[in-house]
């Protein structure tokens, strides 16, 4: 098993900043963050605050040619993934391990198709309540990164990432069924991300208003119905597992889609409700809740 020494991060949103700060603290110059010249100038001028602590990362532009690193982490939005793949091309070699912390269930395939890299691990960030406003990032919990091989083997790549996470202090779980885990996270995003965006609701609304939580669950159950057809193993028990999790999050915390809506950014509705509706047609499963969420969110985007 090789030891991960050099790490590159692409994406400095709430999740990227939350984990990037730990990587920076431990790895120092062996950790770098790919960003455009415009963003680098802004970050270098003002810095970025993470829970009130100022950070100046080791930034590098996409055009700078470098030797491939040991690990590349993508922490961008789905709509930015293809550009991020292009931006990180000099950092990825045949032996580079890749983690994608994007929402949804398709980013790993997109990355593999671009690089034909055999070291793409399936991964996601869960139970994090990070919120970025401008250059200020706050969170009450970083949650953890769940990851693994698609075939669920405990490979050398999985063990190398484990050693790194232990060393830098990133909480993690190696999934024994990563496909089920990723569909579970997809189900949660389909539920809470989209309903929070429409309701303009932080987590506290779902913690205190049963009707809001029930609506969220109804969107999640459509993913369970699709999972039964796709053979990914979601059940009603998986729906119920989210209740204790959301109750631990900050009542003032906001989902990434709500943050996008408030900032006037394009949301990831195409990768949530859009994907649910696409799979619904494929498997002949009705998806009326997500069809409505898709329409409402797209209208809100156009209005915004």
C-alpha positions as semicolon CSV with decimal commas, in nm:
position;residue;x (nm);y (nm);z (nm)
1;X;0,000;0,000;0,000
2;X;0,139;0,338;-0,100
3;X;0,120;0,633;0,138
4;X;-0,070;0,938;0,017
5;X;0,168;1,234;0,042
6;X;0,040;1,491;-0,210
7;X;-0,328;1,587;-0,236
8;X;-0,513;1,821;-0,472
9;X;-0,861;1,959;-0,404
10;X;-1,089;2,103;-0,671
11;X;-1,375;2,308;-0,525
12;X;-1,380;2,546;-0,230
13;X;-1,747;2,551;-0,144
14;X;-1,875;2,463;0,202
15;X;-1,775;2,096;0,185
16;X;-1,442;2,158;0,014
17;X;-1,347;2,420;0,272
18;X;-1,454;2,205;0,567
19;X;-1,233;1,911;0,468
20;X;-0,968;2,121;0,295
21;X;-0,888;2,300;0,619
22;X;-0,792;1,970;0,784
23;X;-0,583;1,865;0,486
24;X;-0,408;2,204;0,483
25;X;-0,336;2,196;0,856
26;X;-0,171;1,856;0,830
27;X;-0,012;1,844;0,484
28;X;0,084;2,211;0,443
29;X;0,269;2,256;0,109
30;X;0,183;1,900;0,002
31;X;-0,181;2,008;-0,024
32;X;-0,292;2,236;-0,307
33;X;-0,619;2,375;-0,433
34;X;-0,692;2,421;-0,804
35;X;-0,871;2,748;-0,885
36;X;-0,896;3,000;-1,167
37;X;-0,666;3,302;-1,161
38;X;-0,963;3,526;-1,082
39;X;-1,060;3,320;-0,779
40;X;-0,699;3,286;-0,668
41;X;-0,662;3,664;-0,667
42;X;-0,976;3,700;-0,457
43;X;-0,876;3,427;-0,213
44;X;-0,521;3,559;-0,176
45;X;-0,642;3,913;-0,119
46;X;-0,913;3,837;0,135
47;X;-0,845;3,484;0,257
48;X;-1,131;3,256;0,353
49;X;-1,268;3,215;0,704
50;X;-1,360;2,870;0,829
51;X;-1,537;2,881;1,165
52;X;-1,378;3,224;1,222
53;X;-1,023;3,104;1,148
54;X;-0,851;3,262;0,851
55;X;-0,705;3,033;0,583
56;X;-0,468;3,102;0,294
57;X;-0,438;2,781;0,097
58;X;-0,169;2,683;-0,152
59;X;-0,351;2,774;-0,473
60;X;-0,255;2,661;-0,820
61;X;-0,409;2,756;-1,155
62;X;-0,537;2,490;-1,397
63;X;-0,280;2,593;-1,657
64;X;0,017;2,517;-1,431
65;X;0,178;2,188;-1,529
66;X;0,265;1,967;-1,232
67;X;0,356;1,607;-1,160
68;X;0,051;1,388;-1,087
69;X;-0,042;1,375;-0,718
70;X;-0,140;1,078;-0,500
71;X;-0,501;1,186;-0,442
72;X;-0,741;1,426;-0,615
73;X;-1,065;1,523;-0,442
74;X;-1,352;1,681;-0,635
75;X;-1,587;1,894;-0,424
76;X;-1,775;2,096;-0,686
77;X;-2,136;2,107;-0,801
78;X;-2,248;1,865;-1,072
79;X;-2,279;2,139;-1,333
80;X;-1,914;2,232;-1,271
81;X;-1,776;1,877;-1,286
82;X;-1,665;1,866;-1,649
83;X;-1,476;2,194;-1,612
84;X;-1,324;2,065;-1,287
85;X;-1,209;1,750;-1,465
86;X;-1,036;1,964;-1,727
87;X;-0,885;2,191;-1,460
88;X;-0,733;1,894;-1,272
89;X;-0,595;1,709;-1,575
90;X;-0,228;1,774;-1,492
91;X;-0,280;1,644;-1,138
92;X;-0,419;1,305;-1,241
93;X;-0,191;1,023;-1,344
94;X;-0,243;0,649;-1,393
95;X;-0,184;0,583;-1,020
96;X;-0,375;0,881;-0,879
97;X;-0,661;0,793;-0,644
98;X;-0,974;1,000;-0,703
99;X;-1,257;1,083;-0,463
100;X;-1,571;1,262;-0,578
101;X;-1,780;1,424;-0,303
102;X;-2,050;1,540;-0,543
103;X;-2,419;1,482;-0,481
104;X;-2,602;1,232;-0,700
105;X;-2,513;0,889;-0,837
106;X;-2,331;0,961;-1,162
107;X;-2,013;1,166;-1,103
108;X;-1,779;0,868;-1,066
109;X;-1,876;0,736;-1,408
110;X;-1,823;1,080;-1,561
111;X;-1,475;1,104;-1,406
112;X;-1,380;0,753;-1,520
113;X;-1,492;0,824;-1,876
114;X;-1,276;1,137;-1,882
115;X;-0,956;0,996;-1,735
116;X;-0,996;0,618;-1,780
117;X;-0,840;0,604;-1,435
118;X;-0,877;0,271;-1,252
119;X;-0,847;0,428;-0,906
120;X;-1,180;0,614;-0,883
121;X;-1,337;0,538;-0,546
122;X;-1,708;0,589;-0,480
123;X;-1,757;0,843;-0,205
124;X;-1,982;1,106;-0,046
125;X;-1,999;1,347;0,244
126;X;-2,279;1,282;0,494
127;X;-2,421;1,454;0,803
128;X;-2,229;1,779;0,742
129;X;-2,409;2,110;0,795
130;X;-2,150;2,347;0,645
131;X;-2,276;2,682;0,517
132;X;-2,074;2,918;0,298
133;X;-2,164;3,285;0,270
134;X;-1,920;3,477;0,054
135;X;-1,577;3,388;0,188
136;X;-1,709;3,273;0,524
137;X;-1,771;2,903;0,597
138;X;-1,937;2,781;0,916
139;X;-2,045;2,440;1,041
140;X;-2,132;2,271;1,367
141;X;-2,030;1,929;1,233
142;X;-1,812;1,813;0,946
143;X;-2,001;1,485;0,937
144;X;-1,795;1,216;0,770
145;X;-1,687;1,084;0,431
146;X;-1,821;0,741;0,338
147;X;-1,634;0,569;0,059
148;X;-1,533;0,238;-0,094
149;X;-1,468;0,040;-0,409
150;X;-1,764;-0,029;-0,638
151;X;-1,709;-0,402;-0,579
152;X;-1,681;-0,335;-0,201
153;X;-1,332;-0,484;-0,179
154;X;-1,089;-0,353;0,084
155;X;-0,832;-0,253;-0,178
156;X;-0,496;-0,083;-0,135
157;X;-0,657;0,243;-0,253
158;X;-0,922;0,220;0,019
159;X;-0,656;0,149;0,281
160;X;-0,435;0,435;0,160
161;X;-0,724;0,682;0,196
162;X;-0,800;0,538;0,540
163;X;-0,442;0,602;0,650
164;X;-0,460;0,960;0,520
165;X;-0,792;1,032;0,692
166;X;-0,661;0,891;1,019
167;X;-0,352;1,109;0,986
168;X;-0,530;1,439;0,911
169;X;-0,836;1,386;1,131
170;X;-1,115;1,342;0,875
171;X;-1,396;1,128;1,012
172;X;-1,487;0,847;0,771
173;X;-1,661;0,516;0,719
174;X;-1,560;0,248;0,471
175;X;-1,890;0,128;0,330
176;X;-1,954;-0,244;0,302
177;X;-2,210;-0,173;0,026
178;X;-2,117;0,152;-0,145
179;X;-2,391;0,132;-0,412
180;X;-2,658;0,112;-0,141
181;X;-2,487;0,394;0,052
182;X;-2,478;0,622;-0,251
183;X;-2,842;0,557;-0,333
184;X;-2,926;0,630;0,030
185;X;-2,750;0,969;0,007
186;X;-2,922;1,030;-0,328
187;X;-3,257;0,957;-0,164
188;X;-3,183;1,207;0,113
189;X;-3,077;1,477;-0,132
190;X;-3,388;1,422;-0,341
191;X;-3,595;1,469;-0,026
192;X;-3,442;1,737;0,193
193;X;-3,246;1,941;-0,064
194;X;-3,542;1,996;-0,293
195;X;-3,817;2,050;-0,037
196;X;-3,594;2,288;0,162
197;X;-3,531;2,490;-0,155
198;X;-3,901;2,522;-0,232
199;X;-3,997;2,599;0,129
200;X;-3,690;2,820;0,182
201;X;-3,651;2,618;0,499
202;X;-3,344;2,552;0,717
203;X;-3,318;2,218;0,898
204;X;-3,515;2,354;1,194
205;X;-3,835;2,358;0,986
206;X;-3,812;1,984;0,925
207;X;-3,726;1,925;1,291
208;X;-4,039;2,102;1,415
209;X;-4,307;2,084;1,143
210;X;-4,432;1,726;1,078
211;X;-4,606;1,826;0,753
212;X;-4,277;1,950;0,605
213;X;-4,097;1,633;0,707
214;X;-4,374;1,414;0,564
215;X;-4,350;1,594;0,230
216;X;-3,976;1,536;0,228
217;X;-4,028;1,166;0,298
218;X;-4,278;1,135;0,013
219;X;-4,009;1,248;-0,233
220;X;-3,763;1,002;-0,078
221;X;-4,005;0,709;-0,113
222;X;-4,011;0,755;-0,489
223;X;-3,635;0,683;-0,484
224;X;-3,701;0,371;-0,276
225;X;-3,948;0,253;-0,542
226;X;-3,683;0,309;-0,811
227;X;-3,423;0,130;-0,599
228;X;-3,641;-0,180;-0,590
229;X;-3,634;-0,189;-0,971
230;X;-3,263;-0,103;-0,994
231;X;-3,167;-0,361;-0,732
232;X;-2,980;-0,118;-0,505
233;X;-3,152;-0,228;-0,186
234;X;-3,326;0,077;-0,037
235;X;-3,620;0,007;0,195
236;X;-3,860;0,197;0,419
237;X;-3,611;0,144;0,700
238;X;-3,362;0,360;0,508
239;X;-3,619;0,640;0,494
240;X;-3,666;0,625;0,871
241;X;-3,290;0,631;0,937
242;X;-3,276;0,997;0,835
243;X;-3,491;1,125;1,124
244;X;-3,225;1,101;1,398
245;X;-2,964;1,240;1,158
246;X;-3,150;1,557;1,065
247;X;-3,232;1,619;1,430
248;X;-2,860;1,643;1,509
249;X;-2,798;1,915;1,252
250;X;-2,801;2,285;1,339
251;X;-3,160;2,420;1,317
252;X;-3,018;2,719;1,128
253;X;-2,821;2,502;0,887
254;X;-2,921;2,502;0,522
255;X;-2,900;2,246;0,244
256;X;-2,674;2,314;-0,053
257;X;-2,975;2,361;-0,281
258;X;-3,129;2,621;-0,052
259;X;-2,796;2,801;-0,041
260;X;-2,784;2,797;-0,422
261;X;-3,140;2,927;-0,445
262;X;-3,072;3,214;-0,206
263;X;-2,754;3,307;-0,391
264;X;-2,926;3,303;-0,730
265;X;-2,715;3,012;-0,854
266;X;-2,839;2,729;-1,072
267;X;-2,941;2,435;-0,856
268;X;-2,873;2,064;-0,897
269;X;-3,239;1,982;-0,961
270;X;-3,144;1,812;-1,290
271;X;-2,937;1,561;-1,091
272;X;-3,206;1,505;-0,826
273;X;-3,568;1,531;-0,947
274;X;-3,451;1,523;-1,308
275;X;-3,271;1,194;-1,251
276;X;-3,565;1,051;-1,055
277;X;-3,804;1,133;-1,339
278;X;-3,562;0,988;-1,594
279;X;-3,533;0,662;-1,399
280;X;-3,908;0,660;-1,341
281;X;-3,967;0,649;-1,715
282;X;-3,699;0,384;-1,757
283;X;-3,848;0,151;-1,495
284;X;-4,215;0,243;-1,533
285;X;-4,235;0,385;-1,180
286;X;-4,463;0,686;-1,110
287;X;-4,274;0,987;-0,973
288;X;-4,541;1,261;-0,928
289;X;-4,377;1,432;-0,627
290;X;-4,045;1,474;-0,804
291;X;-4,214;1,582;-1,126
292;X;-4,376;1,867;-0,936
293;X;-4,057;1,953;-0,747
294;X;-3,869;1,966;-1,076
295;X;-4,121;2,207;-1,228
296;X;-4,142;2,432;-0,921
297;X;-3,766;2,457;-0,873
298;X;-3,704;2,526;-1,242
299;X;-3,968;2,802;-1,229
300;X;-3,804;2,947;-0,918
301;X;-3,468;2,943;-1,096
302;X;-3,613;3,132;-1,392
303;X;-3,783;3,382;-1,163
304;X;-3,470;3,428;-0,954
